[in-house]
Amino acid sequence: MINLQNAAIFMNGGQAFKSIDIKVAAGECSVIFGGRGAERSALLECFYNPDLVTDGTYSNCARRVGIVSLREQERLILREETRDDSDLTDQIFPGTPVFDLLEETSLDKDLLAHLIDSLDLNSLLGKGFRKLSSGESKKIILARALSIKPDLLLLEDPLEGLDSLGRTQALGLIGDLSKSVTKIYSLSRVTDIPENTNKIFFLDSNSVVREFVCQSGVQARYMVSSITKIESREVVLPPPAEKRSLPTNPDGSLVNIRNATVKYTENTVFENLDLRINPGSHWQIKGPNGSGKTTLLNLINGDHPQSYVNNICVFGFRKGEGETIWEIKRNLGFVSNALHWDHRISVSVINVIVSGFFDTIGLYSNTSDLHYKLAYKWLELLGLENERDQRFTELSFGQQRLILICRAMVKHPPLLLLDEPCRGLDDADRQLVIALINRLCADGDSTIVYVTHDLEDEISFISNSLELV
C-alpha cells in the first residue's frame, strides 16, 4: 500500500529524515516508535500529506486516509481562527458546532450515528469546537477520521488525553475496524502498542528507521521496551570487576597484522592482508561466505594454526614467541555461532554471564559476590533480571545470544570479537542484538570487531570497514 524509497522528509521548515525506506502492506498494523516526537509526527504526517516528501520515490495506494494527530488538531484550530469574525460582529465566536464538524466528513449517516453513540458525543453536538476539552477534541478528531470509512488510518497517540472510559471507547471502535484497514500508529508509550501489531518502525537517535516484524502485541511491547532500555543513557553499563592497564603493541595498536596469508593446498583464503586495530577504533569485517571473515578472527584469537606463521602482534605479543593462550583470552571477548552451540549445557542464565570472568563454558573457578552483582547488572540492562535463575537453554535463541554478548563483555575486554552475532536470529531478536552492540560502541570501553555478510545487519556506530572478497 505504501512505499517510500530513499525518501527525504521535511516538516516545519527542517529536514526530519534524510533518506529512509519504508514499506507497508495493505491490512498491516504498524507502529512507529522511538526517536523524538517531532520525527515520529513527520513520518506519520507524510503518509497523509505527500508534499512533505521532497526526494526519493513515494507511493500510497490508499483512497481514503483518516488521521488522528496533533497536526490535524492544529489544522482544525487554524481553520476555526479564519472563521472567527468576532472583530466584526462584536460577538464571541464559540467555534463550529461539533455536529457540523462531524457531518462535513461523514459518508454514512448510520455510521455517524454509531460513532456519536459509541463515543458519548450526543451532549457535545451543539457545542463549539473552541469550547471542547483536550479529551473531547481527541474524540471528535477520531470520529471524523473513522467517518470517512478509511482504508488507511493514521493514529498519533490516539489514547493520549482520554479518560479511562474514553480509552475503552476508542479502543473498541478501532478494534471493530475491518482487518482490511491498514493502521499506522505513532506512539510514545510502550503500553499503548496494540495487540494486533505485526510491524515496528523503530527510530534511533540518528533518525534511522529500523524495521522488524513481530507476531503479536505482546512480542512488540517486549521488543520495544527492551531496545529502549538497552539504548537509554539512563541505564549505565556495569563497571569491570577490576581495572587493568591497556595491553597495546609498541606502536600503540591492539592488533597489527601485516601481509597475512592463509592458504591450503588448493585454496587461498586471503593473501597480503594488512589490518591495524587501534584502541577505540571499531571495525566491521564484511564479505561473502567463504571470504575468510571467521578465519581472520581466529588469527587474532589464536584459534587458527596459521596465526603462528604470519606477522601478527596482539596485546604486545607477537604470535608464536612464547605467549600463552590465556594471556590472549584474558584481554579478549568472543561471540560466535560455534560458541553459542557449545553452550548446550544445563547452567543458569546468571552463571553463563559469570563464566565470562573466567573464559570457561560452565563454572569451574571460585566466584565472588562481586561477580554475581556485576552479572546481575548486565541482566538488568537487558531487562532479563527475572530470568537470572532460569536455565540458559530455556531462553529464546535471541535472548541466549544477548546473554553470550554480555558474557563476553562482563570483564570489559580491550577487544571484543563478534562473529556474525545476528546469524540465525529472527527479525525482532536481531534488532535487540544490534541495539546492544550500538550501545557498547557508544558507551563501552572495548574496541569492537564486528563480522557480517548481511548489509541489513551493519552497525551505524562503526565507521571503519574491511571488505574481504
Number of C-alpha atoms within 10 A of each C-alpha: 15 16 16 21 15 14 19 19 23 19 18 9 6 8 15 20 20 15 16 17 17 15 14 17 12 17 15 19 21 26 27 26 25 24 18 15 13 12 22 24 20 22 20 21 24 17 24 18 11 13 12 20 22 14 15 15 13 19 13 16 12 17 9 13 20 23 27 23 21 16 14 15 17 11 12 16 15 11 13 18 13 8 12 16 13 11 9 7 9 8 10 10 18 15 18 19 16 22 19 14 18 20 14 11 16 20 13 13 11 11 16 21 14 15 23 20 12 16 21 15 18 14 9 17 16 13 16 18 24 17 16 16 11 13 15 20 18 23 26 26 22 23 27 22 23 25 24 19 20 20 22 27 25 24 24 24 17 24 20 16 16 18 12 10 11 20 17 13 20 22 14 13 16 15 13 9 16 10 14 12 18 23 25 24 26 27 22 18 14 17 12 17 24 19 15 17 23 18 22 25 22 21 18 17 10 10 18 17 21 18 20 19 16 21 13 15 19 15 16 25 20 15 20 22 16 20 23 20 18 25 23 12 12 8 13 14 19 20 15 17 14 7 9 12 6 14 17 19 17 11 11 16 18 25 23 22 21 15 13 19 18 21 11 7 5 6 8 12 17 18 11 10 13 14 14 15 20 18 18 15 17 20 21 20 23 22 18 13 12 11 17 19 25 20 18 23 20 17 21 21 20 18 12 15 11 16 24 14 12 18 16 22 22 22 21 19 20 19 22 15 8 8 12 12 11 11 11 19 16 17 21 23 28 22 22 20 15 9 14 14 9 10 16 11 13 13 17 18 25 26 23 26 30 28 21 26 24 19 18 12 17 18 17 9 10 6 14 9 8 12 20 15 14 21 28 22 19 24 21 18 21 23 16 18 16 10 15 18 12 15 16 23 16 13 14 12 16 22 19 19 26 25 24 24 24 24 26 25 27 25 29 27 24 24 27 23 26 24 22 20 25 24 16 13 17 14 14 21 23 20 23 25 23 19 20 21 25 18 17 20 20 13 13 20 19 23 23 25 21 24 27 23 19 13 9 9 17 16 17 12 14 18 10 12 14 14 13 18 13
